[in-house]
Amino acid sequence: MNIKPICTERDYQESLEIVSAMFDNQPKENTPEFDKMKTLVLLIEAYETEIYPV
């Protein structure tokens, strides 16, 4: 699993594309792909909270 922090808008958009594709074909729990999706979702949420506060 090669995951890095989301620091730029480009990183953010790339992460959204990856997660979107995973939602279309959701991985099974307790697999490396599921862990990757879950981690990316957490990173996306953190980026959105920092960059797009409500």
Steps between C-alpha positions, in 0.01 A plus 500: 500500500659825385305778672630847573352810664266714291681833478379653174180531299652257250562242775142554614351449153711187440388355833135574420533319166653193665234484772220560251615202295519289816143593597382370163663164576528505877775276641423244769577588860832388648682515167788729401274677246237567767768639732624723218150632433435564869833680542443716193152596622649612833768703321240658272284594798799655678595701191143621450475606865822698472449655156119531482386573857127535553 
